[in-house]
Amino acid sequence: MRWRYVTVPVTIGVAAPLPAGAALMSEHAASNDAYSLGLLLAEMGKHKEALGYLERAATGVPERSRIQYNLALLLQVLQRDSEAEAALQKSLGLEPTNMDYLYALADFYIKRNRLFEAKKVAERMVAAYPDQRIGRELLDVIERRQPNQ
């Protein structure tokens, strides 16, 4: 039997006793590790297991918008829509003109037939990125889905 050693960019334990007075790990570092492990589990399709790690990361470093965004995507997979929407809103609160976050929120609303909210987000995209087609394309999709007014 051949063994293969694989390294994973997360800290999941301490190999040796620490000197007296040494901290195990800063909260920031622990949150980064939780984030990395959560993403890894999500990529492996272990969504329920990933959730706890991403929630821990989001709580530990709430100023990191990308963590909030990825938590929102995972919550959507788990069909926890109200929490997913809140996490998307939080990521946008941290980076109001981030194209990925704007698109994700507009898409979230379109998929739930919340076209009025989707239109507002798409309009924000067009205002922030007038040279990008994606915002105008989303507005076209929304217009086609709306009943005749």
N, C-alpha and C positions, 0 to 999 in steps of 0.2 A: 504494500500500500504506500503510495506517495502522498506526502503532505505538502500542501502549498500554503505559504504564509501570505496573507492579504492584509494590507493596512487600510484602515478606514479613517478619514479625517475627523474623528470624533473622540472625545475622551470619555471612556465609560468606566473607569476605575483608577485607583492609585496603586502602583506596583510596589512601592516601598513606603515605610512609615515616614511621615514628614517630621522635620525638626519641630521642637516645641515652639508654639506661637505662630507657626506658619499656617496660612489659610489654605484650605483645600483648593479653592478655585474662586476667582471673583465671580460675582453674579453675571457680569457681562460675558465672561468667557464661558460660563456654564450655559448661558442663554444661546451663545453662538453654537456650542456643541449640541444643544437640544435642537436648534434649528437645522443643523447639518443632518442629524440623525432623523429628524422628522421628514426632511426632504428625501432622504434615502429610503425610508420606509414607504413614503408615498409613491416614489418611483417603482418600488417593488410591488405596489398594489395593496399594501397593508395599511389601508386608509384609517381604520379605527385606531390602530396602534400609533400611527403618525400624528394623529390629532393631539394627543396629550403633549407630545414634544413641541409641536408648533404653538400650542397654547402657552406652554411654559416660556418659550422664546418670545412670544408676543407680549407676555406679561413682564418678562425680565428686561427687555429693551423695547419699550413701546414707541420709541422715536424712530425705529427702523421700519420705514414704510414697506419695504419689500417683504418683510416677515408678515406684516398685516395682509398684504396682497396674496401671498402664497397660502396663508391660513384661510383667506376667503375662498380661494380656488378649491382647497380641500373641503371646506364646509359645503360648498356647492355639490361636490361629488357625493358627500354624505347626506345630501338633501336637507340641510339645516339652513334654509334660505334666510331667515331673519338674521341669524348670526353672520352668515356670509355677506349679506348686504351691509351690516354694521362694520364688518372688517374692511370691506371695499371703501366704505365712506371714510373710515379712519385712515386708510392708506392715502386717499385723496386729500384728506385734511392735512396730511404731512407733506404731500407733493401735489398741489392742486392742478398742475398742468401736465402731469405724467401721462403720456399717450397710452401706455399699457393699462394703467388704472382706469382712465376714462373709457377706453374701449371695453374693458372687462365689465364696468358698471353698466354701460349702454347695452352690451350684449346680455347681461343679467336681466335687465328690464325687458328687453325685446323678447327673450325666451319665456318670460312670464306674462307677456302681453300687457305690460305696463308701459304703453307707448308714450304717454305724456311725459313720464320721467325719462324714458330713453331719449326722447327728442331734446329735452333740456340738456342732457349730458352730451349728445351729439353736437348740439349747438355750441357747447363749451369747447369741444374738440375743434370745430371749425374756427372759432374765435382765437384759440391758442395756436393753431397750426393751419392757417389759411392756405398754405401751399400744399398741404397733404390731402389726398383724395379721400382717405378713409372716412373722415367725418361727414363729407358730403354724400358718400356712398351709404353710410348708415342712415342719414336723413332720408335718402331715397327709399331705402328698405322700410323705414318707419312710415313714410307717406303711402307706400303701396299697401301696407297692412292696415292702415286706418280706414274705417268705413267712410263712405262719402259724407262729407260734412255740409 
